[in-house]
Amino acid sequence: MKTLLVGYRAADLFEKDRRGRRMTARWLDGDTTCHTLDIYDRHAIEKTHHAKAICSAHLPAGPWDLVKFRTGPKLMSGELSLDLLQEIHRLSPARFELDYVGRESGRNDLLAKIKDDPGRVRDFSARWKASVPGIEPVEFTSVPGCFCHRRLDEGGLALAEVVSRELREQRGGASLRLLDMGCGCGLVGFLVAKAVPDVSLVMVDSHSRAVEAANINAENIGIPAEVILSDAGTPSRMDGTFDVFVGNPPYYSDYRIADVFLETAKRALKPGGVCYTVCKNAAGLEPVQRRYFPDVEIVRRRGYAVLKSPFYRRSSAMP
Ligand SMILES: C[S@@+](CC[C@H](N)C(=O)[O-])C[C@H]1O[C@@H](n2cnc3c(N)ncnc32)[C@H](O)[C@@H]1O
């Protein structure tokens, strides 16, 4: 039976054997494909369960005998649930199962939203404007699943403001290559490229919907960008080619992801380049950033801390 699993993570694909030991669920057989929106989840499923997994912004075409969708208020936004339900409906699987994590009433509310007209195609994308001093507001598009969908992140905006001001003041008219890691819909990179002349952009995100939104914005804003789907930074062919790194990393999982960002920054920057990150509270991130860059200057903006580090040269003594 050709089965598509939507919304499942590696941790959801275990069951207990008779002795209570965790093992890969037996129902995860060879004809099952796990769809993920984040490439990290795809890699985790492949590594942990050796199962078939794909990562894409939209669900893969069938035919599917069964589609199982795992969702709930703690797993994803209501809008993303509806968007994916809509896609599942269009796939017309022979059977559909909703694996709802949460209260029965929440499950019923979700299904009630599509009950009368399951075939209605709603556009859940959102458009909103953002700006930094000296430029006209820029219109951004975001899509469900993408970080900062329907809203602007103040941390990202603080980072864009500090970086554009400094690059305008310090870099004169020199052309610059900028890497925006964890780009989301591209807020930071596109604002900086609007404010500073002659910036060429590379963007990376592990989430396929972020990559989709950043590509839409490159087109609509009219600024070319190479947008890469990756949870491990830029490819090695780009090592040592960037003048500026910007990153607004997520801070869950004990700075593990911030570590991936900073490791990429150190690999990607040219000597003389600068790494900028942003966070709410510098005390947690500063020691992590110092492991990669010995100098960290803190610039306060909008209640956030922008951590700025010059990159001097490559040294085998540093991680
Ligand atoms: C806090 S959001 C910042 C988004 C955007 N730069 C902004 O400031 O609005 C962090 C982003 O990092 C992405 N992310 C998480 N882990 C990642 C990884 N290992 N590699 C690349 N991006 C990652 C998330 O998908 C998310 O889009």
The ligand as an SDF file (V2000), in Angstrom:
LIG
                    3D

 27 29  0  0  0  0  0  0  0  0999 V2000
   14.5020   33.1530   13.9490 C   0  0  0  0  0  0  0  0  0  0  0  0
   14.2050   32.6510   12.2930 S   0  0  0  0  0  0  0  0  0  0  0  0
   14.8900   34.0240   11.3970 C   0  0  0  0  0  0  0  0  0  0  0  0
   14.2470   34.2830   10.0530 C   0  0  0  0  0  0  0  0  0  0  0  0
   14.6730   35.5830    9.3690 C   0  0  0  0  0  0  0  0  0  0  0  0
   16.1080   35.6410    9.1700 N   0  0  0  0  0  0  0  0  0  0  0  0
   14.2550   36.7680   10.1930 C   0  0  0  0  0  0  0  0  0  0  0  0
   15.1070   37.3800   10.8430 O   0  0  0  0  0  0  0  0  0  0  0  0
   13.0610   37.0870   10.1990 O   0  0  0  0  0  0  0  0  0  0  0  0
   15.3920   31.3610   12.1040 C   0  0  0  0  0  0  0  0  0  0  0  0
   15.3870   30.6610   10.7660 C   0  0  0  0  0  0  0  0  0  0  0  0
   16.4310   29.6950   10.7840 O   0  0  0  0  0  0  0  0  0  0  0  0
   15.9970   28.5480   10.0740 C   0  0  0  0  0  0  0  0  0  0  0  0
   16.8430   27.4120   10.5040 N   0  0  0  0  0  0  0  0  0  0  0  0
   16.7350   26.6130   11.6030 C   0  0  0  0  0  0  0  0  0  0  0  0
   17.7290   25.7120   11.6220 N   0  0  0  0  0  0  0  0  0  0  0  0
   18.4770   25.9400   10.5160 C   0  0  0  0  0  0  0  0  0  0  0  0
   19.6600   25.3380    9.9690 C   0  0  0  0  0  0  0  0  0  0  0  0
   20.2770   24.3130   10.5660 N   0  0  0  0  0  0  0  0  0  0  0  0
   20.1630   25.8440    8.8270 N   0  0  0  0  0  0  0  0  0  0  0  0
   19.5590   26.8730    8.1980 C   0  0  0  0  0  0  0  0  0  0  0  0
   18.4460   27.4830    8.6570 N   0  0  0  0  0  0  0  0  0  0  0  0
   17.9210   27.0260    9.8040 C   0  0  0  0  0  0  0  0  0  0  0  0
   14.5240   28.4310   10.4150 C   0  0  0  0  0  0  0  0  0  0  0  0
   13.8400   27.6510    9.4400 O   0  0  0  0  0  0  0  0  0  0  0  0
   14.1070   29.9090   10.4010 C   0  0  0  0  0  0  0  0  0  0  0  0
   13.6710   30.3160    9.1350 O   0  0  0  0  0  0  0  0  0  0  0  0
  1  2  1  0
  2  3  1  0
  2 10  1  0
  3  4  1  0
  4  5  1  0
  5  6  1  0
  5  7  1  0
  7  8  2  0
  7  9  1  0
 10 11  1  0
 11 12  1  0
 11 26  1  0
 12 13  1  0
 13 14  1  0
 13 24  1  0
 14 15  1  0
 14 23  1  0
 15 16  2  0
 16 17  1  0
 17 18  1  0
 17 23  2  0
 18 19  1  0
 18 20  2  0
 20 21  1  0
 21 22  2  0
 22 23  1  0
 24 25  1  0
 24 26  1  0
 26 27  1  0
M  CHG  2   2   1   9  -1
M  END
$$$$
